[in-house]
Amino acid sequence: MPRHQILQTSDPTNKSIAAVKGKIRSVYCKNFVTYGECTFYPTEYLNVIIGPNGTGKSTLVSAIVLGLGGKPELLSRSSSLGDYVKNGRSEAVVKVEILRDASGKSTVFERQFPRSGKSTYKIGEDSASEKNYIAAIAEFKIQINNLCQFLPQDRVQDFAKMDPQKIFLNTINSVCGTETITKFEELKKLRVNQVSEADGVKKKKDALEQLQIQCNILQQHLERYNEQQEYQNRLAVCEAKKMQLEAQNLEELKKQQSRDLSHAKKKLEDEHKVYDNIMRRQKDITKTSQQLAKDITLKERHEQTITVEKQYVEDQIKSLKDSVEQSRTMFLKKKREKSEYDKDLQNETNILRLLLADLTKARENVNADRTWKVQKADLDQKIQRLKEELAGYMKIRSEINSKLDEQYVPEIGLLKRRIERANDVYAQKLELIREKHSDVYRAVQWLKDNKDLFEGRVYNPMIMELSVRDPDHAKYFENTISTRDLLAFTCERKEDVSLLVNELCVKQKLQINVGHAPPANKLNYRADIPIESLRSCGFSAYLIDLIEGPLAILNYLCNLNGIHRIPIGTSVVNEKTDDIPNNVNFFFGGDQLYSVKVSRYSGEKSILQNQIRGKNQLVSKSTNQIQEAENRLRELKRGSDQLKNQRTSLEAKIEETNVLREEFMTKKRVIDSKLAERAQLEEKCRRQNDKVKQLKNNAIDLADMEAKFKEKVKSCLQGILQLQNKKMEILKNLQQAFVDKQIAVVKERIFKQENEELINAIKDATENKMIAMRMVDTITRTLEKTNQQLETKLTEARKAKRECKSLDLFNLLPNTIDELRESINEFKGRLECMGDVDQNVATEYRQKCADIENIKEDIQNSDANRQDISAQIRALHASWYPEIENIVATLNCHFGDFMTSMGYVGEVNLIRRNDFDYDTYGIQIMVQYRSNAPLQALDRHTQSGGERAVAIAIYTLSLQHITHVPFRFYWSAIH
């Protein structure tokens, strides 16, 4: 392809082409999908782009859409803007030149975007924001999102799904001027207001009817309320009369209580006189009684003093007895020690005699010492030689250990950990899920603890169950199987699918996916073409051959993604694409993904090529790296084992040398012990002689100790005898003190018995006096309370009489409380029979009447407002509807002509509920493709896909005759 290709259907320099606002003059692409650099110049009228698959028809449409500010989602290729940059290029440029007036002046809209997808915009030579860019394009009435202007082949179904109202709205937005669209929006708003007013009037009339009913009910309540008030007034008069009579009764009670208080005070005065007379006699009796009680107290204190003295003497006697016992125990202990001392002295003396005999024998054997010294010198030479050999062996062993520790052990440990980490693929995958997909990680942990809930086997996400044999092949699976499927759980039973979804998605609100894969004991799928037949094209295996996992999941992926039919090869595949069979339409070669499409009409084959990258999702163990590490580990272990064998042989020699050296050392110790035996005997004799001398110096004098013990016992016994005599004297005094106390107690008892009658009289006088005082106090308090009640009752009675609404009734009422109570009970009974009546009923009745008048006034205002809106609608409708009717008639004419030319029948009808119900305005497309079938509405259920595409294409062509904007695209695969 040349560097800059010109795609034109007319001369770009031709000035005779009519200039219409919104018309595309040219489209420029650079590094866009398959185009290196090209410019397209459309003709004045209908432009039809035809060609086999893969020649760039869709690419040109994509350039126009993206160049006019459209989103990638409108297209069927990719939702990522960066995917539209040509392979091997970093940035793409699209320019669309649009005529802006009849003079031929134009505006160039330029959009640049790198692989990152962040766009920059220009209008002419000036940079612009995305918002201003879109707004400038909208001024040309270009609507990329309107299916009546731009209809890609993947959205033909969306057009068929539109209801008549949506088709009508898109049509008028596409073909009508701003004034007509504004009128339509205004008519819809007026219609909404009109309907709202009508609904409001109906609601107000309903409310008015309810208020009138409520007002009638309130009027009845008001009559009952007035009657109730009458009885309450009569009851109040009775209560006032009752209060007056109760006040009169309280006055009589007050007079009676005053008389009772006078009698009580006189009684208290009499009791005081009796009490005073008796109390004068009591003073003499009290003085004598106090003297007797004091005498008893003195006697008791004297008795306690003697008792304390007696206890002191007894304690001294006990102390002397304890001292005698302690001296006797000490004497017996010393006596035992004397016996043991004599035995120890005899034994130590015998030991000294034996040691002296051994020392004499040792001094006689002098020749043996010389022989032992010669043997010792010979042993010292042998031990030194063995020590030097042992040091050499230890040095060699140290060098071997250092070599193992520095050169072998660290690297062996590192390789073992590296192999262990490489083999623990499950932990790596689990950590990846925990970092990037927290919901899936929580679900995996829950499943690990709850597998017993399920009847069949439930598999963890495929990312954990599948294992790629070679890490380099993981990218092929990651670009074939979607991330959604890789993270999905799989159940062998359908019942377990429902249970798992309920537990994780419903109860725990986790965002996960669950699939169903029936259990299997073999792989149920195989490729149609053996891989041996494809090796000449550069293929080495199918995807299914590169992965390991449960058979149920592998069968599920074969059914879902066809991994048993996708071959994998090297970069050589790129040179052999023409030799690949036609039924292989999806394959990998090196880092490239190839998608093959064959035209059903021309049979030409087009290939879409995309570069792939690994997503690091299917973490797998690297067999090559593990093999290299294991080979190096075996090599290091061989070297390590050789050194360890050398060290083992050396340690055997060290052990043998140590055993021989220990034998020589034992012999030397025996000789040393014999040479040192005489010196040791001399030292033992000296120490034993010192011990015997010390024992003799510490001899115990038992006779002296016995004399001291007898003297101590004699002194203690004399002290005890003296204390016993003193105790006898104290006991006599204690007995006399007890007798004196009993005599004093008897005197007091006799005195109390003699004066008991006087004491009882004093008690009675005191009690009578207290009763009289309490009586006076009680009557006084009662009188004060009665005074307070009387004052309160008089105040209440006067107030109630003033508030009476009928003094005549007050004067006619009986003057007895019993008769008044009968009248009060009668009025209360009547009020209870009438029930509770709301006190606010009168206020509520007046409010309801006012609300009725207000609603009547609102209804009149709403009727007038509705009439005004109706007049506005009729006036605006008269200026708007004829244009719409004319547009639909024109569409119907052209649509019918086009359909007739193709041997079909078609109509375009304007439908609505009524003329002024604007939300129901719609365009109904009617078609007939067979003579024996009636006209039928175009929808996605009745016609086939091809029939729908034909009708939609003809409809968009019909729009071209009445549109004010010459911009319209219909993009389809129909040829």
RAFENFEN-V232549 format. One record per pair of residues at least 4 apart in sequence whose C-alpha atoms are under 7 Angstrom apart, sorted by the first residue. I is the first residue (numbers start at 1). J is the second residue. If there is no record, write none. Layout:
i;j
I;J
I;J
This chain:
i;j
3;36
3;37
4;37
4;38
5;37
5;38
5;39
6;38
6;39
6;40
7;38
7;39
7;40
7;41
8;40
8;41
8;42
9;41
9;42
9;43
10;41
10;42
10;43
12;41
17;44
19;99
19;101
19;102
19;103
19;104
20;99
20;101
20;102
21;99
21;100
21;101
21;102
21;140
22;98
22;99
22;100
22;140
22;965
22;966
22;967
23;98
23;99
23;966
23;967
24;97
24;98
24;99
25;41
25;42
25;97
25;98
25;99
26;39
26;40
26;41
26;42
26;96
26;97
27;39
27;40
27;41
27;64
27;95
27;96
27;97
28;38
28;39
28;40
28;94
28;95
28;96
29;35
29;37
29;38
29;39
29;93
29;94
29;95
30;35
30;36
30;37
30;38
30;92
30;93
30;94
31;35
31;36
31;37
31;85
31;86
31;89
31;91
31;92
31;93
32;36
32;84
32;85
32;86
32;92
32;93
33;59
33;84
33;85
33;86
34;86
42;47
43;47
49;57
51;55
52;599
52;602
52;604
53;599
53;606
54;606
54;607
56;60
57;61
58;62
59;63
60;64
61;65
62;66
62;75
63;67
63;94
64;68
64;96
65;69
65;70
65;144
66;70
66;71
67;94
67;95
67;96
67;109
67;110
67;111
68;137
69;134
70;144
72;78
72;79
72;80
72;81
73;79
76;154
78;83
80;117
81;117
82;114
82;115
82;116
82;117
83;115
85;89
85;90
85;91
85;92
85;114
85;115
90;114
90;115
91;113
91;114
91;115
92;112
92;113
92;114
93;111
93;112
93;113
94;110
94;111
94;112
95;108
95;109
95;110
95;111
96;108
96;109
96;110
97;106
97;107
97;108
97;109
98;106
98;107
98;108
99;104
99;105
99;106
99;107
100;105
100;106
100;107
101;105
107;124
108;123
108;124
109;122
109;123
109;124
110;121
110;122
110;123
111;119
111;120
111;121
111;122
112;119
112;120
112;121
113;117
113;118
113;119
113;120
114;118
121;127
121;128
121;129
121;130
121;133
122;126
122;127
122;128
123;127
123;128
128;132
128;133
129;133
130;134
131;135
132;136
133;137
134;138
135;139
137;142
138;142
138;143
141;965
142;967
143;149
144;149
144;150
145;150
146;150
146;170
147;151
147;159
148;170
148;171
148;174
148;956
149;174
149;967
149;968
149;969
150;968
150;969
150;970
151;155
151;156
151;969
151;970
151;971
152;156
152;970
152;971
152;972
153;971
153;972
153;973
155;159
156;160
156;949
157;161
158;162
160;939
160;940
161;939
161;940
162;166
162;167
163;167
164;168
164;922
164;923
164;924
165;169
165;920
165;921
165;922
165;923
166;170
167;171
167;922
167;923
168;172
168;922
168;923
169;173
170;174
171;175
172;176
173;181
174;963
175;962
175;963
175;964
176;180
176;181
177;181
178;182
179;183
180;184
180;880
181;185
182;186
183;187
183;880
184;188
185;189
186;190
187;191
187;873
188;192
188;918
188;919
189;193
190;194
190;869
190;873
191;195
192;196
193;197
194;198
194;866
194;869
195;199
196;200
197;201
197;862
197;866
198;202
199;203
200;204
201;205
201;859
201;862
202;206
203;207
204;208
204;855
204;859
205;209
206;210
207;211
208;212
208;852
208;855
209;213
210;214
211;215
211;848
211;852
212;216
213;217
214;218
215;219
215;845
215;848
215;849
216;220
217;221
218;222
218;841
218;845
219;223
219;845
220;224
221;225
222;226
222;841
222;842
223;227
224;228
225;229
225;837
226;230
227;231
228;232
228;831
229;233
230;234
231;235
231;827
232;236
233;237
233;805
234;238
235;239
235;824
235;827
236;240
237;241
237;804
237;810
238;242
238;820
238;824
239;243
240;244
240;797
240;800
240;801
241;245
241;810
242;246
242;817
242;820
243;247
243;793
243;797
244;248
244;797
245;249
245;817
246;250
247;251
247;790
247;793
247;794
248;252
249;253
250;254
250;786
250;790
251;255
251;790
252;256
253;257
254;258
254;783
254;786
255;259
256;260
257;261
257;779
257;783
258;262
259;263
260;264
261;265
261;776
261;779
261;780
262;266
263;267
264;268
264;772
264;775
264;776
265;269
265;776
266;270
267;271
267;772
268;272
268;769
268;772
268;773
269;273
270;274
271;275
271;768
271;769
272;276
272;769
273;277
274;278
274;765
275;279
275;765
275;766
276;280
278;282
278;762
279;283
282;286
283;287
284;288
285;289
286;290
287;291
288;292
289;293
290;294
291;295
292;296
292;748
293;297
294;298
295;299
295;744
296;300
296;741
296;744
296;745
297;301
298;302
299;303
299;737
299;740
299;741
300;304
300;741
301;305
302;306
302;737
303;307
303;734
303;737
303;738
304;308
305;309
306;310
306;730
306;734
307;311
307;734
308;312
309;313
310;314
310;727
310;730
311;315
312;316
313;317
313;723
313;727
314;318
315;319
316;320
317;321
317;720
317;723
318;322
319;323
320;324
320;716
320;720
321;325
322;326
323;327
324;328
324;713
324;716
325;329
326;330
327;331
327;709
328;332
329;333
330;334
331;335
331;706
331;709
332;336
333;337
334;338
335;339
335;702
336;340
337;341
338;342
338;700
339;343
340;344
341;345
342;346
343;347
344;348
345;349
345;692
345;695
346;350
347;351
348;352
348;692
349;353
349;692
350;354
351;355
352;356
352;685
352;688
352;689
353;357
354;358
355;359
355;681
355;685
356;360
356;685
357;361
358;362
359;363
359;678
359;681
359;682
360;364
361;365
362;678
367;371
368;372
369;373
369;675
370;374
371;375
372;376
372;671
373;377
374;378
375;379
376;380
376;668
376;671
377;381
378;382
379;383
379;664
379;668
380;384
381;385
382;386
383;387
383;661
383;664
384;388
385;389
386;390
386;657
386;661
387;391
388;392
389;393
390;394
390;654
390;657
391;395
392;396
393;397
393;650
393;654
394;398
395;399
396;400
397;401
397;647
397;650
398;402
399;403
400;404
400;643
400;647
401;405
402;406
403;407
404;408
404;409
404;640
405;409
405;410
406;410
408;412
408;636
408;640
409;413
410;414
411;415
412;416
412;633
412;636
413;417
414;418
415;419
415;629
415;633
416;420
417;421
418;422
419;423
419;626
419;629
420;424
422;621
422;622
423;621
424;428
425;429
425;619
425;620
425;621
426;430
426;464
427;431
428;432
428;619
429;433
429;464
429;619
430;434
431;435
432;436
433;437
433;438
433;440
433;441
434;438
434;441
437;441
438;442
439;443
439;510
439;511
439;512
440;444
440;512
441;445
442;446
443;447
443;504
444;448
444;460
445;449
446;450
447;451
454;496
455;496
456;492
456;493
457;491
457;492
458;490
458;491
458;492
459;489
459;490
459;491
460;464
460;465
460;489
460;490
461;465
461;486
461;487
461;488
461;489
462;466
462;486
462;487
462;488
462;489
463;486
463;487
463;617
463;618
465;549
466;547
466;548
466;549
467;547
467;548
467;549
467;620
468;473
468;474
468;546
468;547
468;548
468;620
469;546
469;547
470;622
470;623
471;620
471;621
471;622
474;478
474;614
474;618
475;479
475;613
475;614
475;615
476;480
477;481
478;482
478;614
478;615
478;617
481;485
481;486
481;561
482;486
483;487
484;488
488;512
488;513
488;514
488;515
489;513
489;514
489;515
490;514
490;515
490;516
490;517
491;496
491;497
491;515
491;516
491;517
492;516
492;517
492;518
492;519
493;497
493;516
493;518
494;498
494;516
495;499
496;500
497;501
497;514
497;516
498;502
499;503
500;504
501;505
501;506
502;506
502;507
503;507
503;508
504;508
504;509
504;510
505;509
505;510
505;511
505;512
517;552
517;553
517;556
518;552
519;552
520;551
520;552
521;551
522;551
523;551
523;555
524;555
525;555
525;558
525;564
526;564
527;564
527;565
529;533
531;535
531;540
531;541
534;539
535;539
535;540
537;573
537;576
537;579
537;580
538;569
538;570
538;572
538;573
539;567
539;568
539;569
539;570
540;568
540;569
541;545
541;567
541;568
542;564
542;565
542;566
542;567
542;568
543;563
543;564
543;566
543;567
543;568
544;563
544;564
549;553
549;554
550;554
551;555
552;556
553;557
554;558
555;559
556;560
557;561
557;562
557;563
558;562
558;563
558;564
562;566
566;586
566;587
567;587
567;588
568;587
568;588
568;589
569;573
569;588
569;589
569;590
570;589
570;590
571;589
571;590
572;576
573;577
573;589
574;589
576;580
580;584
585;595
585;596
585;597
586;594
586;595
586;596
587;593
587;594
587;595
588;592
588;593
588;594
589;593
591;611
591;612
592;609
592;610
592;611
592;612
593;609
593;610
593;611
593;612
594;607
594;608
594;609
594;610
595;607
595;608
595;609
596;605
596;606
596;607
596;608
597;605
597;606
597;607
598;603
598;604
598;605
598;606
599;603
599;604
599;605
622;626
623;627
624;628
625;629
626;630
627;631
628;632
629;633
630;634
631;635
632;636
633;637
634;638
635;639
636;640
637;641
638;642
639;643
640;644
641;645
642;646
643;647
644;648
645;649
646;650
647;651
648;652
649;653
650;654
651;655
652;656
653;657
654;658
655;659
656;660
657;661
658;662
659;663
660;664
661;665
662;666
663;667
664;668
665;669
666;670
667;671
668;672
669;673
670;674
671;675
672;676
673;677
676;680
677;681
678;682
679;683
680;684
681;685
682;686
683;687
684;688
685;689
686;690
687;691
688;692
689;693
690;694
691;695
692;696
693;697
694;698
695;699
701;705
702;706
703;707
704;708
705;709
706;710
707;711
708;712
709;713
710;714
711;715
712;716
713;717
714;718
715;719
716;720
717;721
718;722
719;723
720;724
721;725
722;726
723;727
724;728
725;729
726;730
727;731
728;732
729;733
730;734
731;735
732;736
733;737
734;738
735;739
736;740
737;741
738;742
739;743
740;744
741;745
742;746
743;747
744;748
745;749
746;750
747;751
748;752
749;753
750;754
751;755
752;756
755;759
756;760
757;761
758;762
759;763
760;764
761;765
762;766
763;767
764;768
765;769
766;770
767;771
768;772
769;773
770;774
771;775
772;776
773;777
774;778
775;779
776;780
777;781
778;782
779;783
780;784
781;785
782;786
783;787
784;788
785;789
786;790
787;791
788;792
789;793
790;794
791;795
792;796
793;797
794;798
795;799
796;800
797;801
798;802
799;803
800;804
806;810
807;811
808;812
809;813
814;819
814;820
816;820
817;821
818;822
819;823
820;824
821;825
822;826
823;827
824;828
825;829
826;830
827;831
828;832
829;833
830;834
831;835
840;844
841;845
842;846
843;847
844;848
845;849
846;850
847;851
848;852
849;853
850;854
851;855
852;856
853;857
854;858
855;859
856;860
857;861
858;862
859;863
860;864
861;865
862;866
863;867
864;868
865;869
866;870
867;871
868;872
869;873
870;874
871;875
872;876
873;877
874;878
875;879
876;880
877;881
880;884
881;885
882;886
883;887
884;888
885;889
886;890
887;891
888;892
888;908
888;909
888;910
889;893
890;894
891;895
891;908
891;958
891;959
892;896
892;907
892;908
892;909
893;897
894;898
894;958
895;899
895;906
895;907
895;954
895;955
895;958
896;900
896;905
896;906
896;907
897;901
898;902
898;954
899;903
899;904
899;905
899;906
900;904
900;905
904;928
904;929
905;927
905;928
905;929
906;926
906;927
906;928
907;925
907;926
907;927
908;923
908;924
908;925
908;926
909;923
909;924
909;925
910;922
910;923
910;924
911;921
911;922
911;923
911;924
912;920
912;921
912;922
913;917
913;920
924;937
925;937
925;938
926;935
926;936
926;937
926;938
927;935
927;936
927;937
927;938
928;933
928;934
928;935
928;936
938;943
939;943
943;947
943;948
944;948
945;949
946;950
947;951
948;952
949;953
950;954
951;955
952;956
953;957
953;970
954;958
955;959
956;960
959;963
